[in-house]
Amino acid sequence: MATEVTKYHILFYGSPGGYQTNRAQISVYDKNNKVRAYIRFNDPGMFFENDYEKNGIIRMHLPSAMFENVLDVLRNEKPVYIYFAQNRGFLSTSTEPVGEGE
């Protein structure tokens, strides 16, 4: 089941190895201010975990090169949804008309 994302929080991890195999993390929250997912970013050569869901919280793993794209969607699209299916995390928008613009 998809959950609408209403807020987000960003963490960047320093040092050559990052933190817990990650370079950065975006936490996304639902309308009740509850964390629904951690979207984690990894640099090339870092250990890359599989996506999973535990205790209702999705852990989604993406390459660091996608960080700006994810942030752009969170900043500029509405509504945005997060869900877990087929052993993968998904971040999505709703259907929008072509040429709608910002």
All heavy atoms as an XYZ file, in Angstrom:
833
protein
N       0.840     -1.181      0.000
C       0.000      0.000      0.000
C       0.885      1.244      0.000
O       1.830      1.349      0.774
C      -0.893     -0.014      1.239
C      -1.813      1.176      1.300
S      -3.094      0.990      2.543
C      -2.418      1.968      3.838
N       0.582      2.182     -0.857
C       1.361      3.413     -0.967
C       0.971      4.391      0.141
O      -0.187      4.490      0.528
C       1.128      4.059     -2.326
N       1.963      5.089      0.636
C       1.772      6.113      1.661
C       2.183      7.454      1.084
O       3.245      7.574      0.474
C       2.645      5.813      2.894
O       2.269      4.548      3.435
C       2.502      6.886      3.944
N       1.362      8.466      1.276
C       1.721      9.799      0.803
C       2.823     10.384      1.690
O       2.734     10.344      2.915
C       0.520     10.737      0.787
C       0.857     12.080      0.177
C      -0.335     12.982     -0.013
O      -1.482     12.561      0.260
O      -0.132     14.137     -0.437
N       3.841     10.925      1.048
C       4.952     11.576      1.738
C       4.584     13.040      1.952
O       4.226     13.735      1.004
C       6.250     11.467      0.901
C       7.379     12.250      1.540
C       6.634     10.013      0.708
N       4.661     13.512      3.202
C       4.308     14.904      3.491
C       5.483     15.742      3.983
O       5.430     16.961      3.934
C       3.171     14.974      4.537
O       3.620     14.342      5.736
C       1.907     14.299      4.017
N       6.547     15.083      4.482
C       7.731     15.789      4.992
C       8.963     14.936      4.712
O       8.861     13.722      4.533
C       7.641     16.024      6.498
C       6.528     16.943      6.924
C       6.517     17.096      8.432
C       5.328     17.945      8.854
N       5.257     18.082     10.291
N      10.121     15.600      4.731
C      11.373     14.853      4.593
C      12.477     15.521      5.401
O      12.382     16.690      5.776
C      11.782     14.715      3.126
C      12.110     16.005      2.421
C      13.415     16.480      2.360
C      11.123     16.748      1.797
C      13.724     17.666      1.707
C      11.416     17.924      1.146
C      12.713     18.376      1.094
O      13.004     19.547      0.448
N      13.516     14.747      5.675
C      14.664     15.197      6.458
C      15.912     14.614      5.805
O      15.921     13.445      5.420
C      14.519     14.682      7.895
C      15.697     14.930      8.757
N      16.544     13.917      9.140
C      16.187     16.053      9.316
C      17.497     14.420      9.905
N      17.312     15.705     10.017
N      16.982     15.406      5.683
C      18.196     14.976      4.990
C      19.361     14.872      5.959
O      19.551     15.742      6.804
C      18.571     15.980      3.881
C      17.451     16.055      2.853
C      19.893     15.601      3.227
C      17.633     17.170      1.851
N      20.149     13.810      5.802
C      21.410     13.634      6.525
C      22.512     13.346      5.510
O      22.326     12.540      4.601
C      21.340     12.437      7.480
C      20.495     12.580      8.726
C      20.366     11.223      9.406
C      21.101     13.582      9.665
N      23.652     14.002      5.672
C      24.840     13.690      4.881
C      25.872     13.111      5.830
O      26.061     13.629      6.925
C      25.430     14.956      4.231
C      24.539     15.561      3.195
C      23.751     16.666      3.506
C      24.490     15.048      1.907
C      22.933     17.237      2.556
C      23.677     15.613      0.950
C      22.891     16.709      1.269
N      26.555     12.041      5.392
C      27.536     11.387      6.237
C      28.941     11.690      5.737
O      29.250     11.459      4.575
C      27.318      9.879      6.252
C      25.926      9.474      6.691
C      25.107      8.719      5.875
C      25.446      9.855      7.938
C      23.839      8.343      6.282
C      24.184      9.485      8.349
C      23.384      8.735      7.520
O      22.130      8.362      7.936
N      29.799     12.176      6.619
C      31.178     12.481      6.289
C      32.068     11.257      6.381
O      31.592     10.144      6.612
N      33.330     11.444      6.182
C      34.411     10.453      6.199
C      34.397      9.626      4.920
O      33.367      9.524      4.249
C      34.371      9.547      7.430
O      33.511      8.462      7.244
N      35.515      9.023      4.587
C      35.595      8.246      3.347
C      34.599      7.089      3.270
O      34.123      6.751      2.202
C      37.026      7.720      3.343
C      37.785      8.682      4.169
C      36.831      9.146      5.239
N      34.257      6.501      4.407
C      33.361      5.348      4.394
C      31.909      5.672      4.636
O      31.067      4.778      4.625
N      31.578      6.940      4.887
C      30.192      7.281      5.199
C      29.780      6.721      6.548
O      30.589      6.601      7.463
N      28.518      6.345      6.676
C      27.986      5.802      7.922
C      27.116      4.600      7.596
O      26.190      4.701      6.789
C      27.166      6.871      8.648
C      26.520      6.399      9.919
C      27.287      6.107     11.044
C      25.151      6.244      9.999
C      26.694      5.672     12.219
C      24.550      5.811     11.172
C      25.328      5.524     12.267
O      24.743      5.089     13.428
N      27.386      3.475      8.206
C      26.648      2.232      7.984
C      26.492      1.954      6.487
O      25.400      1.660      6.012
C      25.288      2.281      8.667
C      25.377      2.337     10.163
C      24.008      2.352     10.824
O      22.982      2.560     10.175
N      23.996      2.138     12.116
N      27.554      2.079      5.764
C      27.662      1.840      4.316
C      26.951      2.875      3.454
O      26.812      2.674      2.249
C      27.169      0.429      3.903
O      25.742      0.398      3.898
C      27.731     -0.665      4.800
N      26.491      3.987      4.026
C      25.741      4.988      3.259
C      26.460      6.330      3.234
O      27.172      6.686      4.161
C      24.350      5.179      3.872
C      23.589      3.875      3.951
O      23.207      3.320      2.942
N      23.400      3.380      5.159
N      26.248      7.083      2.174
C      26.811      8.422      2.030
C      25.821      9.494      2.501
O      26.194     10.510      3.059
C      27.184      8.660      0.565
C      27.679     10.033      0.264
C      28.909     10.461      1.046
N      30.002      9.548      0.828
C      30.944      9.296      1.732
N      30.931      9.857      2.922
N      31.912      8.445      1.480
N      24.527      9.275      2.262
C      23.495     10.232      2.659
C      22.179      9.482      2.852
O      22.030      8.344      2.398
C      23.323     11.313      1.592
N      21.241     10.148      3.531
C      19.937      9.530      3.771
C      18.862     10.600      3.758
O      19.044     11.677      4.330
C      19.937      8.821      5.125
C      18.589      8.269      5.532
C      18.664      7.535      6.855
O      19.153      6.426      6.903
N      18.199      8.167      7.916
N      17.746     10.287      3.132
C      16.558     11.136      3.212
C      15.490     10.319      3.926
O      15.121      9.233      3.473
C      16.049     11.564      1.819
C      17.125     12.361      1.079
C      14.767     12.397      1.964
C      16.744     12.750     -0.343
N      15.028     10.820      5.066
C      13.925     10.190      5.797
C      12.635     10.824      5.302
O      12.562     12.045      5.183
C      14.053     10.439      7.294
O      15.303     10.022      7.767
N      11.636     10.006      4.992
C      10.352     10.555      4.551
C       9.269     10.191      5.559
O       9.288      9.115      6.159
C       9.984     10.108      3.113
C      10.986     10.640      2.110
C       9.848      8.612      2.998
N       8.332     11.117      5.732
C       7.309     11.024      6.776
C       5.908     11.069      6.175
O       5.688     11.696      5.133
C       7.449     12.201      7.745
C       8.773     12.260      8.447
C       9.895     12.809      7.824
C       8.920     11.768      9.741
C      11.121     12.869      8.472
C      10.143     11.823     10.391
C      11.237     12.375      9.746
O      12.452     12.424     10.390
N       4.953     10.456      6.884
C       3.562     10.503      6.461
C       2.839     11.681      7.124
O       3.460     12.477      7.841
C       2.854      9.177      6.756
C       2.725      8.863      8.238
O       2.945      9.736      9.101
O       2.405      7.687      8.556
N       1.538     11.790      6.900
C       0.753     12.917      7.428
C       0.704     12.943      8.952
O       0.425     13.972      9.546
C      -0.667     12.889      6.862
C      -1.473     11.687      7.299
C      -2.853     11.686      6.692
C      -3.605     10.433      7.132
N      -4.925     10.370      6.522
N       0.999     11.809      9.607
C       1.022     11.739     11.071
C       2.414     11.982     11.644
O       2.664     11.710     12.803
C       0.493     10.384     11.546
C      -0.953     10.182     11.156
O      -1.768     11.092     11.281
N      -1.274      9.003     10.656
N       3.325     12.473     10.792
C       4.710     12.774     11.175
C       5.476     11.517     11.599
O       6.389     11.569     12.401
C       4.752     13.837     12.271
C       6.040     14.615     12.247
O       6.634     14.823     11.196
N       6.483     15.057     13.404
N       5.093     10.370     11.030
C       5.738      9.090     11.313
C       6.695      8.753     10.169
O       6.331      8.862      8.997
C       4.683      7.998     11.442
C       5.248      6.638     11.750
C       4.139      5.606     11.862
C       4.752      4.231     12.043
N       3.738      3.188     11.993
N       7.918      8.332     10.512
C       8.872      7.913      9.482
C       8.292      6.712      8.753
O       7.884      5.735      9.362
C      10.237      7.539     10.089
C      11.146      6.936      9.020
C      10.906      8.731     10.722
N       8.247      6.801      7.420
C       7.744      5.696      6.604
C       8.837      5.042      5.782
O       8.692      3.905      5.347
C       6.628      6.182      5.686
C       5.415      6.675      6.430
C       4.908      5.693      7.481
N       4.599      4.393      6.958
C       3.393      3.894      6.846
N       2.357      4.572      7.249
N       3.229      2.688      6.339
N       9.957      5.801      5.552
C      11.049      5.219      4.769
C      12.336      5.990      4.991
O      12.317      7.191      5.288
C      10.709      5.224      3.286
N      13.434      5.268      4.829
C      14.764      5.856      4.758
C      15.273      5.572      3.348
O      15.424      4.408      2.967
C      15.708      5.229      5.782
C      15.280      5.426      7.211
C      14.927      4.348      8.007
C      15.243      6.703      7.772
C      14.535      4.521      9.328
C      14.852      6.887      9.095
C      14.498      5.798      9.859
O      14.114      5.969     11.166
N      15.494      6.622      2.584
C      16.062      6.473      1.247
C      17.547      6.732      1.396
O      17.962      7.844      1.725
C      15.415      7.447      0.249
C      13.894      7.275      0.249
C      16.003      7.227     -1.154
C      13.151      8.340     -0.541
N      18.344      5.699      1.186
C      19.783      5.770      1.445
C      20.560      5.773      0.136
O      20.183      5.098     -0.817
C      20.199      4.602      2.331
C      19.541      4.702      3.696
C      19.812      3.514      4.555
N      19.332      3.771      5.905
C      19.153      2.837      6.806
N      19.440      1.578      6.524
N      18.713      3.148      8.016
N      21.645      6.528      0.134
C      22.439      6.735     -1.072
C      23.860      6.242     -0.859
O      24.460      6.509      0.183
C      22.433      8.219     -1.447
C      21.056      8.727     -1.747
C      20.242      9.199     -0.722
C      20.564      8.713     -3.037
C      18.955      9.652     -0.984
C      19.280      9.160     -3.306
C      18.468      9.631     -2.282
N      24.390      5.549     -1.876
C      25.725      4.971     -1.804
C      26.575      5.436     -2.975
O      26.108      5.474     -4.107
C      25.638      3.447     -1.824
C      24.795      2.919     -0.698
O      23.592      2.850     -0.816
N      25.411      2.566      0.400
N      27.834      5.769     -2.673
C      28.797      6.120     -3.718
C      29.244      4.854     -4.445
O      29.151      3.755     -3.895
C      30.030      6.794     -3.102
C      29.744      8.188     -2.575
O      28.698      8.773     -2.941
O      30.570      8.695     -1.791
N      29.779      5.003     -5.669
C      30.346      3.839     -6.356
C      31.419      3.186     -5.487
O      32.202      3.865     -4.827
C      30.958      4.438     -7.622
C      30.189      5.697     -7.857
C      29.862      6.220     -6.476
N      31.430      1.873     -5.451
C      32.415      1.135     -4.668
C      31.997      0.868     -3.235
O      32.614      0.049     -2.551
N      30.965      1.557     -2.730
C      30.474      1.296     -1.379
C      29.576      0.059     -1.406
O      28.965     -0.245     -2.422
C      29.669      2.490     -0.837
C      30.476      3.752     -0.633
S      29.445      5.125     -0.053
C      29.645      4.943      1.711
N      29.470     -0.632     -0.272
C      28.563     -1.778     -0.155
C      27.136     -1.301     -0.402
O      26.715     -0.283      0.129
C      28.685     -2.414      1.231
C      27.726     -3.545      1.440
C      27.951     -4.780      0.834
C      26.599     -3.376      2.216
C      27.058     -5.826      1.013
C      25.703     -4.417      2.403
C      25.931     -5.651      1.795
N      26.405     -2.031     -1.214
C      25.050     -1.642     -1.606
C      24.067     -2.681     -1.088
O      24.045     -3.809     -1.571
C      24.988     -1.566     -3.134
C      24.052     -0.539     -3.659
C      24.514      0.719     -3.989
C      22.712     -0.824     -3.844
C      23.664      1.677     -4.491
C      21.844      0.123     -4.346
C      22.317      1.370     -4.672
N      23.256     -2.315     -0.093
C      22.277     -3.237      0.486
C      21.071     -3.403     -0.432
O      20.752     -2.518     -1.224
C      21.764     -2.698      1.819
C      22.800     -2.579      2.904
C      22.203     -1.970      4.152
O      21.398     -2.666      4.816
O      22.531     -0.822      4.454
N      20.369     -4.519     -0.264
C      19.082     -4.701     -0.926
C      18.037     -3.868     -0.202
O      18.139     -3.627      1.008
C      18.664     -6.169     -0.910
C      19.537     -7.028     -1.787
O      19.955     -6.604     -2.860
N      19.815     -8.231     -1.335
N      17.011     -3.447     -0.918
C      15.882     -2.767     -0.283
C      15.160     -3.767      0.620
O      15.126     -4.968      0.335
C      14.888     -2.256     -1.330
C      15.452     -1.149     -2.200
O      16.561     -0.666     -1.924
O      14.764     -0.764     -3.162
N      14.564     -3.262      1.689
C      13.766     -4.124      2.558
C      12.809     -3.269      3.381
O      12.935     -2.052      3.456
C      14.645     -4.996      3.461
C      15.488     -4.262      4.485
C      15.048     -4.106      5.799
C      16.728     -3.737      4.143
C      15.825     -3.459      6.742
C      17.511     -3.080      5.081
C      17.053     -2.943      6.374
O      17.828     -2.282      7.316
N      11.842     -3.945      3.992
C      10.885     -3.293      4.880
C      10.912     -4.018      6.207
O      10.858     -5.255      6.254
C       9.488     -3.337      4.273
C       8.456     -2.598      5.088
C       7.095     -2.546      4.408
O       6.838     -3.387      3.525
O       6.293     -1.695      4.771
N      11.029     -3.272      7.292
C      11.067     -3.855      8.630
C      10.269     -2.960      9.562
O      10.481     -1.747      9.592
C      12.514     -3.984      9.115
C      12.658     -4.650     10.458
C      14.107     -4.796     10.837
C      14.243     -5.408     12.209
N      15.648     -5.500     12.615
N       9.346     -3.565     10.304
C       8.499     -2.827     11.252
C       7.789     -1.655     10.597
O       7.652     -0.581     11.184
C       9.316     -2.360     12.453
C       9.929     -3.503     13.227
O       9.329     -4.564     13.359
N      11.140     -3.306     13.712
N       7.373     -1.839      9.347
C       6.616     -0.813      8.645
C       7.446      0.323      8.069
O       6.886      1.285      7.542
N       8.764      0.229      8.157
C       9.641      1.277      7.620
C      10.437      0.698      6.450
O      11.115     -0.318      6.594
C      10.592      1.838      8.690
C       9.780      2.453      9.834
C      11.535      2.876      8.081
C      10.622      2.924     11.006
N      10.356      1.358      5.307
C      11.057      0.929      4.100
C      12.486      1.449      4.140
O      12.724      2.590      4.512
C      10.338      1.487      2.853
C       8.914      0.938      2.763
C      11.140      1.199      1.580
C       8.017      1.704      1.823
N      13.423      0.606      3.740
C      14.812      1.030      3.520
C      15.074      0.861      2.031
O      15.080     -0.260      1.520
C      15.803      0.168      4.308
C      16.035      0.632      5.727
C      14.871      0.342      6.584
N      15.208      0.499      8.016
C      14.403      0.140      8.973
N      13.228     -0.398      8.707
N      14.742      0.314     10.229
N      15.217      1.974      1.351
C      15.412      1.995     -0.098
C      16.836      2.459     -0.366
O      17.289      3.430      0.242
C      14.394      2.959     -0.716
C      14.404      3.065     -2.195
S      13.050      4.172     -2.692
C      13.312      4.213     -4.436
N      17.547      1.796     -1.268
C      18.961      2.105     -1.529
C      19.165      2.509     -2.976
O      18.774      1.786     -3.889
C      19.815      0.889     -1.172
C      19.661      0.503      0.263
N      18.661     -0.341      0.700
C      20.353      0.879      1.358
C      18.761     -0.478      2.015
N      19.778      0.247      2.429
N      19.787      3.666     -3.174
C      20.021      4.217     -4.506
C      21.457      4.709     -4.634
O      22.099      5.043     -3.640
C      19.082      5.413     -4.751
C      17.586      5.125     -4.763
C      16.795      6.428     -4.768
C      17.227      4.287     -5.975
N      21.960      4.815     -5.864
C      23.285      5.408     -6.060
C      23.262      6.893     -5.713
O      22.254      7.574     -5.921
C      23.572      5.209     -7.547
C      22.395      4.533     -8.135
C      21.367      4.336     -7.095
N      24.371      7.404     -5.203
C      24.473      8.826     -4.847
C      24.143      9.736     -6.017
O      23.646     10.849     -5.830
C      25.871      9.151     -4.324
O      26.097      8.485     -3.105
N      24.389      9.275     -7.233
C      24.094     10.076     -8.424
C      22.610     10.413     -8.543
O      22.238     11.366     -9.230
C      24.558      9.338     -9.678
N      21.745      9.675     -7.849
C      20.304      9.940     -7.912
C      19.807     10.871     -6.814
O      18.626     11.217     -6.788
C      19.544      8.615     -7.865
C      19.765      7.777     -9.113
S      18.533      6.492     -9.319
C      17.028      7.420     -9.465
N      20.707     11.303     -5.917
C      20.275     12.132     -4.787
C      19.534     13.389     -5.248
O      18.445     13.700     -4.759
C      21.470     12.518     -3.914
C      21.083     13.319     -2.712
C      20.683     12.692     -1.550
C      21.089     14.707     -2.746
C      20.297     13.425     -0.438
C      20.708     15.450     -1.646
C      20.303     14.809     -0.484
N      20.116     14.135     -6.184
C      19.485     15.383     -6.640
C      18.136     15.135     -7.304
O      17.212     15.930     -7.135
C      20.415     16.136     -7.580
C      21.573     16.783     -6.833
C      22.400     17.697     -7.723
O      21.804     18.459     -8.513
O      23.632     17.626     -7.623
N      17.999     14.026     -8.036
C      16.716     13.708     -8.666
C      15.633     13.454     -7.618
O      14.504     13.930     -7.754
C      16.852     12.470     -9.562
C      17.793     12.683    -10.712
O      18.439     13.713    -10.833
N      17.904     11.695    -11.570
N      15.979     12.683     -6.593
C      15.016     12.396     -5.525
C      14.640     13.683     -4.803
O      13.459     13.955     -4.561
C      15.573     11.344     -4.539
C      14.676     11.201     -3.321
C      15.753     10.002     -5.237
N      15.630     14.495     -4.490
C      15.360     15.765     -3.807
C      14.476     16.671     -4.667
O      13.557     17.320     -4.158
C      16.673     16.462     -3.452
C      16.560     17.703     -2.582
C      15.825     17.413     -1.282
C      17.949     18.254     -2.306
N      14.714     16.698     -5.974
C      13.900     17.503     -6.880
C      12.435     17.053     -6.852
O      11.522     17.886     -6.795
C      14.461     17.414     -8.298
C      13.682     18.265     -9.274
O      13.666     19.499     -9.094
O      13.088     17.696    -10.218
N      12.205     15.754     -6.853
C      10.837     15.237     -6.781
C      10.189     15.649     -5.466
O       9.048     16.123     -5.440
C      10.811     13.701     -6.958
C       9.462     13.118     -6.561
C      11.158     13.331     -8.387
N      10.903     15.500     -4.360
C      10.333     15.865     -3.053
C      10.044     17.359     -2.951
O       9.062     17.768     -2.319
C      11.273     15.424     -1.930
C      11.394     13.911     -1.742
C      12.525     13.588     -0.773
C      10.084     13.311     -1.268
N      10.871     18.181     -3.559
C      10.684     19.637     -3.499
C       9.581     20.137     -4.429
O       8.923     21.128     -4.125
C      11.982     20.352     -3.867
C      13.020     20.317     -2.806
C      14.243     21.071     -3.261
N      15.214     21.202     -2.185
C      16.469     21.526     -2.370
N      16.943     21.747     -3.595
N      17.286     21.630     -1.347
N       9.416     19.476     -5.574
C       8.596     20.079     -6.620
C       7.337     19.331     -7.021
O       6.515     19.883     -7.749
C       9.458     20.280     -7.879
C      10.563     21.267     -7.624
O      10.330     22.383     -7.198
N      11.797     20.836     -7.853
N       7.175     18.124     -6.584
C       5.996     17.346     -6.979
C       5.055     17.150     -5.799
O       5.487     17.113     -4.658
C       6.414     15.980     -7.522
C       7.300     16.037     -8.740
C       6.621     16.621     -9.962
O       5.375     16.539    -10.072
O       7.330     17.159    -10.823
N       3.778     17.033     -6.111
C       2.787     16.765     -5.083
C       1.569     16.169     -5.764
O       1.126     16.724     -6.766
C       2.407     18.047     -4.348
C       1.556     17.797     -3.125
C       1.341     19.059     -2.337
C       0.527     18.745     -1.095
N       0.288     19.915     -0.299
N       1.040     15.084     -5.297
C       1.517     14.281     -4.176
C       2.653     13.342     -4.587
O       2.824     13.009     -5.752
C       0.283     13.488     -3.762
C      -0.508     13.344     -5.027
C      -0.236     14.593     -5.829
N       3.411     12.911     -3.580
C       4.489     11.933     -3.737
C       4.165     10.764     -2.816
O       3.696     10.963     -1.691
C       5.859     12.555     -3.382
C       6.947     11.504     -3.384
C       6.201     13.686     -4.331
N       4.424      9.556     -3.308
C       4.114      8.346     -2.548
C       5.347      7.469     -2.392
O       6.234      7.470     -3.242
C       3.029      7.530     -3.260
C       1.748      8.288     -3.421
C       1.475      8.988     -4.598
C       0.802      8.321     -2.406
C       0.296      9.699     -4.751
C      -0.377      9.031     -2.544
C      -0.629      9.717     -3.728
O      -1.791     10.431     -3.871
N       5.376      6.692     -1.309
C       6.420      5.688     -1.072
C       5.715      4.365     -0.805
O       4.676      4.328     -0.145
C       7.353      6.084      0.108
C       8.558      5.165      0.198
C       6.616      6.140      1.427
C       9.736      5.604     -0.581
N       6.271      3.278     -1.379
C       5.720      1.955     -1.093
C       6.769      0.892     -1.348
O       7.825      1.164     -1.937
C       4.439      1.685     -1.881
C       4.568      1.684     -3.384
C       4.721      0.504     -4.095
C       4.504      2.883     -4.103
C       4.820      0.497     -5.470
C       4.591      2.888     -5.479
C       4.753      1.691     -6.167
O       4.858      1.696     -7.528
N       6.474     -0.316     -0.890
C       7.386     -1.451     -1.025
C       6.640     -2.584     -1.709
O       5.551     -2.972     -1.282
C       7.874     -1.900      0.357
C       8.974     -2.910      0.309
C      10.277     -2.514      0.070
C       8.709     -4.257      0.505
C      11.308     -3.443      0.022
C       9.734     -5.195      0.473
C      11.034     -4.781      0.226
N       7.215     -3.105     -2.799
C       6.608     -4.211     -3.534
C       7.709     -4.960     -4.272
O       8.704     -4.359     -4.689
C       5.570     -3.688     -4.532
N       7.533     -6.237     -4.443
C       8.479     -7.075     -5.181
C       9.918     -6.906     -4.672
O      10.866     -6.821     -5.446
C       8.393     -6.787     -6.674
C       7.015     -7.036     -7.237
C       6.887     -6.638     -8.696
O       7.789     -6.086     -9.304
N       5.735     -6.930     -9.265
N      10.050     -6.787     -3.347
C      11.357     -6.646     -2.682
C      12.105     -5.379     -3.081
O      13.342     -5.360     -3.081
C      12.233     -7.881     -2.923
C      11.640     -9.109     -2.272
O      11.177     -9.045     -1.132
N      11.636    -10.217     -2.978
N      11.366     -4.320     -3.408
C      11.972     -3.043     -3.796
C      11.175     -1.888     -3.213
O       9.956     -1.947     -3.119
C      11.967     -2.888     -5.314
C      12.896     -3.813     -6.043
C      12.677     -3.741     -7.551
N      13.524     -4.697     -8.235
C      13.260     -5.979     -8.376
N      12.165     -6.487     -7.873
N      14.092     -6.771     -9.016
N      11.899     -0.813     -2.880
C      11.248      0.424     -2.510
C      10.911      1.217     -3.759
O      11.655      1.187     -4.741
N       9.784      1.912     -3.736
C       9.347      2.746     -4.857
C       8.975      4.126     -4.342
O       8.260      4.255     -3.346
C       8.112      2.148     -5.536
C       8.367      0.866     -6.279
C       8.363     -0.349     -5.612
C       8.604      0.883     -7.638
C       8.589     -1.535     -6.285
C       8.829     -0.309     -8.337
C       8.824     -1.516     -7.651
N       9.440      5.158     -5.018
C       9.047      6.544     -4.762
C       8.363      7.011     -6.030
O       8.938      6.885     -7.121
C      10.278      7.403     -4.466
C      10.001      8.849     -4.060
C       9.358      8.914     -2.670
C      11.289      9.656     -4.083
N       7.152      7.535     -5.920
C       6.407      7.867     -7.134
C       5.578      9.126     -6.959
O       5.313      9.568     -5.846
C       5.491      6.709     -7.524
O       4.409      6.602     -6.616
N       5.160      9.648     -8.089
C       4.197     10.745     -8.122
C       2.870     10.157     -8.567
O       2.788      8.983     -8.936
C       4.623     11.846     -9.112
O       4.634     11.300    -10.429
C       5.983     12.405     -8.760
N       1.838     10.991     -8.588
C       0.575     10.553     -9.159
C       0.597     10.853    -10.665
O       1.536     11.468    -11.168
C      -0.593     11.290     -8.491
O      -0.454     12.678     -8.702
N      -0.408     10.435    -11.373
C      -0.510     10.716    -12.797
C      -0.735     12.220    -12.978
O      -1.560     12.823    -12.305
C      -1.688      9.933    -13.407
O      -1.507      8.553    -13.118
C      -1.787     10.157    -14.903
N       0.037     12.805    -13.912
C      -0.071     14.245    -14.172
C      -0.267     14.484    -15.662
O       0.226     13.725    -16.487
C       1.197     14.961    -13.706
C       1.421     14.829    -12.224
C       2.592     15.674    -11.740
O       2.843     16.744    -12.330
O       3.242     15.243    -10.789
N      -0.956     15.561    -16.011
C      -1.142     15.872    -17.419
C       0.176     16.277    -18.089
O       1.039     16.902    -17.461
C      -2.101     17.064    -17.418
C      -2.500     17.295    -16.016
C      -1.641     16.482    -15.133
N       0.324     15.925    -19.356
C       1.495     16.315    -20.132
C       1.527     17.831    -20.265
O       0.497     18.486    -20.467
C       1.460     15.664    -21.534
C       2.566     16.182    -22.405
C       1.526     14.154    -21.410
N       2.720     18.428    -20.117
C       2.882     19.880    -20.298
C       2.350     20.737    -19.170
O       2.224     21.952    -19.303
N       2.072     20.129    -18.041
C       1.506     20.866    -16.911
C       2.461     21.934    -16.401
O       2.047     22.979    -15.937
C       1.148     19.886    -15.782
C       0.618     20.567    -14.540
C       0.374     19.585    -13.425
O       1.127     18.604    -13.292
O      -0.589     19.809    -12.681
N       3.767     21.666    -16.456
C       4.745     22.632    -15.938
C       4.802     22.589    -14.435
O       4.133     21.814    -13.775
N       5.638     23.469    -13.888
C       5.807     23.505    -12.429
C       4.726     24.321    -11.787
O       4.205     25.251    -12.265
C       7.177     24.103    -12.089
C       8.309     23.219    -12.529
C       8.294     21.823    -11.914
O       7.941     21.676    -10.744
O       8.584     20.872    -12.640
